[in-house]
Amino acid sequence: MNQCPSKVWKIAWLPGLVFCGIASLHTSAHAHEQMTVSLHNRQNAAVNNITDGDVVKVEVTLTTAATKATEVIFELLPNNKPVAKCTIASGAKTCAAESLSTLGWFWGADGKSLSARTIRAASALTKEPATTEVRVAPRPVVMVHGFMSGAPTWAAYSQTFLPPLGLTGFAVGDGKADGVMNTGDTSKPTMRTNTLAENAAILGRYIAGVKNKTKAEMVDIVAHSMGGLISRYYIDRLMQERDVAQLVMLGSPHGGSDCSGLPSALGFYAPASLELRPAYLREVFNKQITHRRGVPFFMLAGNPILQSFKAPCTGVPSDVVVAKESASAITGPIVEMPILHTDMTKSEEVFQKFVRGHLQKQPGEFPNETDPPSATNSIEPVQFTQVFKGRVNAGGTKELNVNLDQVAVASFALFDPSRSLDLTVRGASGNVIELKADVNGLIKVDDPATMVHLGYGFENPKPGPWKVTLTATAKTPSDGADFALSARVVGGAVLRANASQLLPPLKQPVTFTGALELPSKTLTNTTIKAVIRQPDGKEEELVLSNGKADWTPAETGVHGVDIIAQANAPDGSPIERTTFLAIEVQPAAEKAQRNFTLLIAAAGALLLLALWWLWRKFTRRNHA
């Protein structure tokens, strides 16, 4: 016999003689070593069910102690991607990798969902890798509505777009979790709205409720318009441990919307309408809300309006109420699509081409966002003529004279919440102009939750008085229809105005300055005034003598300040311009200090009371 069985080995050989031995007696001590792998949550409990985005630890255990330090590599199947590693020390049986995020574990390379993932652990100590399977649920999608809106705006997402992907949508205010934001109620326009900070606190409560209901540690946020600002505030100021995987924003006005001057002129939807002013967003909000806490931001800007005369109250490109310049006022990747602002939450194209790809990101596709450099304000202020406001009685009319000087573009915007008024335009020649979409950019927005309901414009309009007649119709409410109308102009005179401070303490003077300029020409009869709208709705008017006036705030909160200038050109024709500021008055320093002192005193009194109670209890026990 000169051959050994497969399970034995040849230990000596002589002609015609073979000595065979049992191979297993001399193989490596770890040839039959067993290794198990397990997944643990933040509380170090073993789990086999997680939600995409949860933080976990992977651990391996040997049946016998290792004879030397050995590295273990953990891979995520099916793409065999290394996700963690640890080292089993000599004489030890276990090791655990550092905590790792499971962001993207629900999605495979083909864009299909993976309800389960396999973790494989490979080591030189064992012949075969060890594996464990974990079931993965998708991250919840929290949807945040914008100005004058609510949870129903996300119906297409909740009912149509998300379910086929296996995703569940939670729209703030839908009752699935606690929290209802107030960004303006179209049925109660004069009722106070919440501030951005107040709505952000409600968003935080809602997210906490969603996490508790789904047992998820992270959510995706999809936000529309002002909802993006609310979400930024939450992430910067209120989020404790990171619980937002990413923030996807649709048409969010990071640089403000000049259209907000229309509802705020009527005192509607304050303070939200004032917080949407470019002066507030660029000079107050963006200079304070800068931290991203690792959350990546993604932005969409609508650009269906490319010609300036077709944009009622913004620069171009524009989605009607938010210009691209505003949507991109903060650092971050931005995509443009020809979609109107009011259509963004119901557009399947927006979902399929922009939102869906972010929701289906795979492991490794979530950058850890760093805070961008401070935003700079290099944007020229948009110029408006006088803002007209009032009410058209049932069966009545209102005639408005808008004085246009020599300008390249004049675009008109009408804010008519009832959407019931007819409008007639007579040019400076006195002729009625038939407004058309292709010629004048005529646009009608049949949505109560918007700042513009009708817009139209002209290139190189004839200077002089333009008469706009508003007429009630059968649809006009019996108590009449409120309106605000403005004309945005490009070219001609420029009004430059500012305030000495935009976050003044209570009762500390603020200086307003303003100057109306017409290149290479001298204006006469110039008058400039500031109309200040206080948080309680009351208005105060100041005349800027020599372009300057001081004002002392008597109430905290956001104040709207309209700087209005009128003058005559060298030929005697009238010129009028308006610009919009916003000031947030802070509590007085001494008041804040007094409140802090009272708080300390109250805490001290409670401590003394507790000590007295303990002393009394101790002495009674001793006497007993």
Secondary structure, DSSP 8 states (H G I E B T S, - for coil): -----TTEEEEEEETTEEEEEEGGGTS-TTTT--EEEEEE-TT--EESEEETT-EEEEEEEESS--SS-EEEEEEEETTTEEEEEEEE-TT-SEEE---EE-TTTTB-TTS-B-SEEEEEEEETT-SS-EEEEEEEE---EEEE--TT--GGGGHHIIIIISGGGT--EEETTSSSSS----S--TT-TTS----HHHHHHHHHHHHHHHHHHHT-S-EEEEEETHHHHHHHHIIIII-SS--EEEEEEES--TT--GGGHHHHHTTTTTTHHHHTSHHHIIIIIHHH----TB--EEEEEE--B-SGGG-SSS-SSBSSSSBHHHHTSSSS-EEEES--GGGTTT-HHHIIIIIHHHHT--TT----B-------------EE---EEEEE-TT-EEEEEEEE-S-SEEEEEEE-TT---EEEEE-TTS-EE---HHHH--EE---SSSS-SEEEEEES--SEEEEEEEE--TTS-TT-EEEEEEEEEESS-EEEEEES-SS-BTT--EEEEEEEEBTTB--EEEEEEEEEE-TTS-EEEEE-BTTEEEE---S-EEEEEEEEEEEE-TTS-EEEEEEEEEEEEB--HHHHHHHHHHHHHHHHHHHHHHHHHHHHHHHHHHH-
